[in-house]
Amino acid sequence: MTRHPDDTPPPDPPGPGAGCYMVRMETEPSENPAEELLDVVDAEDRVTGTARRGEVYARGLRHRCVFVRVRDAGGHTFVHRRTATKLLYPSRYDLFVGGVVGAGEEYDAAALREAEEELGVDGLPAPTPLFSFLHDDPEGHGSWWSRVYEVRCEPPVRPQVSEVAWHAFLTDEELAARLPKWPWVPDGLAAWQLLAAREREGR
């Protein structure tokens, strides 16, 4: 994969090839994301009810999300730009793969499911949980309990075209140069800042 030397996103990587994981054939979900059923939780992350995703977003109901940092063997981080059709933060960049935790679903199961779906691979190891935090959205979308994970994945990957408009594996130096310049999703940026602080402290 060509890694870009400037701020111009590189072309998408080539199609499936040899690698450690099975690359999925491209399929698109038929469900309407707004109809997905989610657990609604309180300030202590206890389930208090369920609601459809569209209602959760419209009313700012507290729910659950997972964030999975994906790196290859060389320590490059998977970064992507969300599609323009996403319900929240369309066309913004993200440092994690992940998403909402479904009703009755455990965080760990959601982390693996979301990582495999967004990367378009099967056979990933279970992502390692790192920490949790309650994110209060600065743009008025409510708050959500967020659990952060990490996992190793080698290219090639084949991200869902309904989720990912562009992607690349970037070095730490490339990320540092782009963090103040690119429009990032606020929850992912908050998770990244917390993760970076923990790593600086040796945790």
Protein Blocks (a to p, Z undefined) as FASTA:
>chain_A
ZZdfblbdcdddddddddfbdcddddddfbdfklpccddddfkopafbdcdfklmmmnop
acdddddddddfkopacdddddfkbfbhghiacfbecddddehiafklmmmmmmmmmnop
ghiacdddfbdcddddfkonapaddddddddddddddddfklmmbdcdddfklmmmmmmm
pccdfklmmmmmmmmmmmmnoZZ
